[in-house]
Amino acid sequence: MRTSQSIALLLAAVAVANIDAFQMPRIKIAHTIAKSSQRFFPNPSSRLSPNAIALPQSASTTENSKCPVTQFGNKVTKNLGRADKYILNRFIRIANHVPALMSLSYFGLISMASMMSKGPMAAGCDATLSNVLTRTVGATTNAEFAALFPTLVTPASFVFLVWPLISILQLVTITVSALFPEKEEFLSQSDLSSLSLANLCASAWLFASSHAQVGVLPIASFLVLPLVPVFSGYPLRNKPKYLLWAYQIFSSFTTIASMLAFSVEIQHGGRIPFIGKVGAEVAGAVFLSLYSLASLAVADKSGAKRLVNFGALSGILYKRVLAVMGSGVGMLSGFGSLALSLSFLGTVGCWFWSVTELFPSKSK
């Protein structure tokens, strides 16, 4: 029996010594031999443990290899890691912001063309990039659109100066996010994508409104505009880590504009089933009701949203009072008609509501 055990141990040692010739893992063969020894020699004193045979380990690793090729490969890998960390990571982050920046640029061009009544590119006009990109924009400006389809709740023209402010805030936000020094992103990829979609929808809305004419109200101006606050408000609904004023003002103002577009549609378009066309007072009351529910009555509003509410309602009141003063019917008669206007009284009530929200600590 002892002779057989000695032969088995000798065979195991020979197998381990010549293991490289068989291209098999050393641990696996050692365990196989140990299990075979235990099967044929059940004597407890002669059993071989799987770890009884000490296997030689390589004295050199890949990192400490003296091979010139291996050393060169290690240097290349380390340099690529440094390039990824300090150079490529920054370029990729900037590249992620390019679509949002391009959509903002296009939105800025469309809004400028709509405000300046640039219209289609004339035959003798220089074929610059700006002219080519805005050649399909109609000739109707924002002010002309408001004159073509007036309502009792349309704000004064100075309220729409918020568009340049929104563009500037977007540009600052995108730039800060692209150059943010920390490893953590200022704007996530979903935040950037939502902003790009919001800008494209806003551009489509301006494009549709610029083709409005007397008696021709583009239905796209009513259908596309509500998508803007939906997309621009996406990061805000997901509790962002940083204060995003660009998103807050963009979503707040386009929410008001969407409700105003709905009022314009039911007063001048009449294409909504079961509603049709309604009077100016009814359209104004519908706007104020929707506005109160969707904006004023929202709890935990941001400071930007409070300012937008106050500014928009102030613009509506200013335009109503200015229209009466410039009508020439007399102050007493003019203000008497305002006192009997349901939409005007509702606007006054909403305006006071917005004022109290500017100072939440005093209102409690």
C-alpha positions in Angstrom: 0.0 0.0 0.0 2.7 2.5 0.9 4.5 1.7 -2.3 1.3 2.5 -4.3 1.0 5.8 -2.4 4.6 6.7 -3.1 4.1 6.1 -6.8 1.0 8.3 -6.8 2.8 11.1 -5.1 5.7 10.7 -7.5 3.3 10.9 -10.5 1.7 14.0 -9.0 5.1 15.7 -8.6 6.0 14.8 -12.2 2.7 16.1 -13.5 3.1 19.4 -11.8 6.7 19.8 -13.0 5.7 19.3 -16.6 2.3 21.0 -16.5 3.2 23.8 -19.0 3.7 21.1 -21.7 0.0 20.2 -21.5 -1.4 23.8 -21.6 -3.8 23.2 -18.7 -4.4 25.2 -15.4 -2.2 24.0 -12.6 -4.8 24.2 -9.9 -7.3 22.1 -11.9 -4.7 19.2 -12.5 -3.6 19.3 -8.9 -7.1 19.1 -7.6 -7.8 16.2 -10.1 -4.7 14.3 -8.9 -5.6 14.9 -5.2 -9.2 13.7 -5.7 -7.9 10.6 -7.6 -5.5 9.8 -4.7 -8.4 10.1 -2.2 -10.6 7.8 -4.3 -8.0 5.0 -4.6 -6.4 5.4 -1.2 -9.1 6.0 1.4 -6.7 5.8 4.3 -7.2 9.1 6.2 -3.5 9.4 6.9 -2.7 9.2 3.3 -5.4 11.5 1.8 -4.2 14.5 -0.2 -5.7 17.9 0.4 -6.5 19.9 -2.7 -4.2 22.6 -1.4 -1.4 20.1 -0.3 0.6 20.7 -3.4 2.2 24.1 -3.5 2.2 25.4 -7.0 4.9 27.8 -8.2 3.8 31.3 -9.1 5.2 33.5 -11.8 7.9 35.8 -10.4 7.1 38.6 -12.9 3.8 40.4 -13.6 2.7 42.3 -16.6 3.4 45.7 -14.9 6.9 44.7 -13.8 7.8 42.9 -17.0 11.2 43.7 -18.5 10.0 43.0 -22.0 10.3 46.2 -24.0 7.0 45.6 -25.8 5.1 45.1 -22.6 6.7 48.2 -21.1 5.8 50.3 -24.1 2.2 49.0 -23.9 2.0 49.9 -20.3 3.2 53.5 -21.0 0.6 53.8 -23.8 -2.2 52.6 -21.5 -1.2 55.1 -18.8 -1.0 58.0 -21.2 -4.3 57.2 -22.7 -5.8 57.1 -19.2 -4.5 60.6 -18.5 -5.7 61.8 -21.9 -9.2 60.4 -21.2 -9.3 62.1 -17.8 -7.9 65.6 -18.6 -8.6 66.1 -22.3 -11.1 63.7 -24.0 -13.5 63.8 -21.1 -13.7 67.6 -21.5 -14.1 67.4 -25.3 -16.9 64.8 -24.9 -18.7 66.9 -22.3 -18.6 69.9 -24.7 -19.8 67.7 -27.6 -22.8 66.6 -25.5 -23.8 70.3 -25.2 -23.6 71.0 -28.9 -27.2 69.9 -29.8 -28.6 72.2 -27.1 -26.5 75.1 -28.2 -27.5 74.6 -31.8 -31.2 74.4 -31.0 -30.8 77.6 -28.9 -29.0 79.4 -31.8 -31.8 78.4 -34.2 -34.5 79.5 -31.8 -32.7 82.8 -31.4 -32.6 83.3 -35.2 -36.3 82.5 -35.6 -37.3 84.7 -32.7 -35.3 87.6 -34.1 -36.7 87.1 -37.5 -40.2 87.1 -36.1 -39.7 90.2 -34.0 -38.1 92.2 -36.9 -40.5 91.1 -39.6 -37.7 89.8 -41.6 -39.9 87.5 -43.6 -38.8 85.4 -46.6 -35.4 86.1 -48.1 -35.7 88.6 -50.8 -34.3 88.0 -54.3 -31.5 90.5 -53.9 -30.7 89.6 -50.3 -27.3 88.2 -49.5 -27.3 84.5 -49.0 -25.9 84.5 -45.5 -26.3 81.6 -43.1 -28.8 83.6 -41.0 -30.9 84.5 -44.1 -30.8 80.9 -45.4 -31.9 79.5 -42.0 -34.8 82.0 -41.7 -35.8 82.2 -45.3 -39.1 80.3 -44.6 -40.1 82.5 -41.7 -43.3 84.4 -42.4 -43.7 88.2 -42.4 -46.0 88.4 -39.4 -44.3 89.6 -36.2 -45.3 88.8 -32.7 -46.9 92.2 -32.2 -48.8 91.9 -35.5 -50.0 88.4 -34.5 -51.4 89.9 -31.2 -53.1 92.7 -33.3 -54.6 90.2 -35.7 -56.0 88.0 -33.0 -56.6 90.2 -29.9 -57.9 89.0 -26.6 -58.7 90.6 -23.3 -55.9 88.8 -21.6 -53.0 89.5 -24.0 -50.1 91.1 -22.2 -48.5 94.3 -23.3 -45.6 94.0 -25.7 -42.9 94.7 -23.1 -43.8 91.3 -21.4 -42.5 89.5 -24.5 -39.0 91.0 -23.9 -38.6 88.0 -21.7 -37.6 86.0 -24.8 -34.1 87.6 -25.0 -33.7 87.0 -21.3 -34.6 83.3 -21.7 -32.1 83.0 -24.5 -29.3 84.6 -22.4 -30.0 82.5 -19.4 -30.0 79.4 -21.6 -26.6 80.3 -23.1 -25.1 81.0 -19.7 -26.5 77.7 -18.3 -25.2 75.6 -21.2 -21.8 77.3 -21.1 -21.4 76.7 -17.3 -22.5 73.1 -17.7 -20.0 72.5 -20.6 -17.1 74.0 -18.6 -18.1 72.8 -15.2 -14.8 71.7 -13.5 -16.3 69.1 -11.2 -16.6 65.4 -12.2 -20.3 65.6 -11.5 -22.4 67.0 -14.4 -24.1 70.3 -14.0 -26.7 69.3 -16.6 -27.4 65.7 -17.3 -27.8 64.3 -20.8 -31.6 64.2 -20.3 -31.6 67.8 -19.2 -29.8 68.9 -22.3 -32.1 66.8 -24.6 -35.2 68.2 -23.0 -33.9 71.8 -23.5 -33.1 71.0 -27.2 -36.6 69.6 -27.7 -38.2 72.7 -26.0 -36.2 75.0 -28.2 -37.2 73.2 -31.4 -40.9 73.2 -30.4 -40.6 76.9 -29.6 -39.0 77.6 -33.0 -41.9 75.6 -34.7 -44.4 77.7 -32.8 -42.8 81.0 -33.9 -42.5 79.7 -37.4 -46.3 78.8 -37.5 -47.3 82.1 -36.0 -45.2 84.1 -38.5 -47.5 82.8 -41.3 -50.7 84.0 -39.7 -52.9 86.4 -41.8 -56.2 88.1 -41.4 -58.7 85.4 -40.8 -56.1 82.7 -41.0 -55.0 81.4 -37.6 -52.5 78.5 -37.9 -53.7 75.7 -35.7 -50.1 74.7 -35.1 -49.6 77.8 -32.9 -52.1 76.2 -30.5 -51.0 72.5 -30.8 -47.2 73.0 -30.7 -46.8 75.6 -28.0 -47.9 73.4 -25.0 -45.1 71.0 -25.7 -42.5 73.7 -24.8 -43.3 73.8 -21.0 -43.7 70.0 -21.0 -40.1 69.6 -22.2 -38.5 72.6 -20.5 -40.1 71.6 -17.2 -38.8 68.0 -17.3 -35.6 68.7 -15.3 -37.6 70.7 -12.7 -40.1 67.9 -12.1 -37.2 65.6 -11.4 -35.7 67.6 -8.5 -32.5 69.1 -10.0 -29.5 69.5 -7.7 -28.7 73.0 -8.9 -30.9 76.1 -9.4 -31.9 76.2 -13.0 -33.3 79.7 -13.6 -33.2 79.2 -17.4 -35.6 76.2 -17.2 -37.8 77.9 -14.6 -38.4 81.1 -16.5 -38.7 79.2 -19.8 -41.3 76.7 -18.5 -43.2 79.4 -16.5 -43.6 81.8 -19.4 -44.4 79.3 -22.0 -47.1 77.8 -19.7 -48.8 81.2 -19.7 -48.3 81.5 -23.5 -49.9 78.1 -24.0 -53.0 79.1 -22.1 -53.1 82.3 -24.1 -52.9 80.3 -27.3 -55.8 78.2 -26.2 -57.8 81.4 -25.5 -56.9 82.7 -28.9 -58.1 79.5 -30.5 -61.5 79.4 -28.8 -62.1 83.1 -29.5 -60.9 83.3 -33.1 -60.3 79.7 -34.4 -63.3 77.8 -33.1 -61.8 74.4 -34.2 -62.0 72.7 -30.8 -64.8 70.1 -30.7 -67.7 70.9 -28.4 -66.4 74.4 -27.7 -66.3 76.2 -31.0 -66.1 80.0 -30.9 -66.7 81.9 -27.8 -66.9 85.6 -26.9 -63.9 87.7 -25.7 -65.1 87.8 -22.1 -65.6 84.0 -22.0 -62.2 83.4 -23.5 -60.6 85.7 -21.0 -62.4 83.9 -18.1 -61.2 80.6 -19.4 -57.6 81.8 -19.5 -57.8 83.1 -16.0 -59.3 79.9 -14.7 -56.7 77.7 -16.3 -53.9 80.1 -15.2 -55.1 80.1 -11.6 -55.2 76.3 -11.5 -52.0 75.5 -13.4 -49.8 78.3 -12.1 -51.0 80.4 -9.3 -52.4 77.6 -7.2 -49.3 75.5 -7.5 -47.6 75.0 -4.1 -43.9 75.5 -3.5 -43.4 77.7 -6.6 -39.9 79.0 -7.3 -38.9 82.6 -7.1 -38.6 82.8 -10.9 -42.2 81.5 -11.4 -43.5 84.1 -9.0 -41.8 86.9 -10.8 -43.1 85.6 -14.2 -46.6 85.4 -12.8 -46.4 89.0 -11.5 -44.9 90.3 -14.7 -47.4 88.7 -17.0 -50.4 89.8 -15.0 -49.0 93.3 -14.7 -48.7 93.4 -18.5 -52.3 92.3 -18.9 -53.6 95.0 -16.5 -51.4 97.6 -18.1 -52.7 96.9 -21.6 -56.4 96.9 -20.4 -56.0 100.2 -18.6 -54.0 101.8 -21.4 -56.6 100.8 -24.0 -59.3 102.5 -22.0 -57.3 105.7 -21.5 -56.5 105.8 -25.2 -60.1 105.1 -26.4 -61.3 108.7 -26.0 -64.6 107.7 -24.4 -63.8 109.4 -21.1 -62.2 108.2 -18.0 -65.4 107.6 -16.0 -67.1 105.7 -18.8 -64.0 103.7 -19.6 -63.3 102.6 -16.1 -67.0 102.0 -15.5 -66.8 99.4 -18.4 -63.8 97.8 -16.8 -65.6 97.5 -13.5 -68.3 95.5 -15.3 -65.8 93.3 -17.1 -65.6 89.8 -15.6 -62.2 89.2 -17.2 -60.8 92.5 -15.9 -62.0 91.8 -12.3 -60.5 88.3 -12.5 -57.2 89.7 -13.7 -57.1 92.2 -10.8 -57.8 89.3 -8.4 -55.0 87.2 -9.9 -52.6 90.1 -9.9 -53.1 90.6 -6.2 -52.6 86.9 -5.7 -49.3 87.1 -7.5 -48.2 90.1 -5.4 -48.8 88.3 -2.2 -46.8 85.4 -3.4 -43.8 87.7 -4.0 -43.6 88.0 -0.2 -44.5 84.5 1.2 -43.2 85.2 4.7 -45.6 88.2 5.1 -48.6 86.4 3.7 -48.4 83.6 6.3 
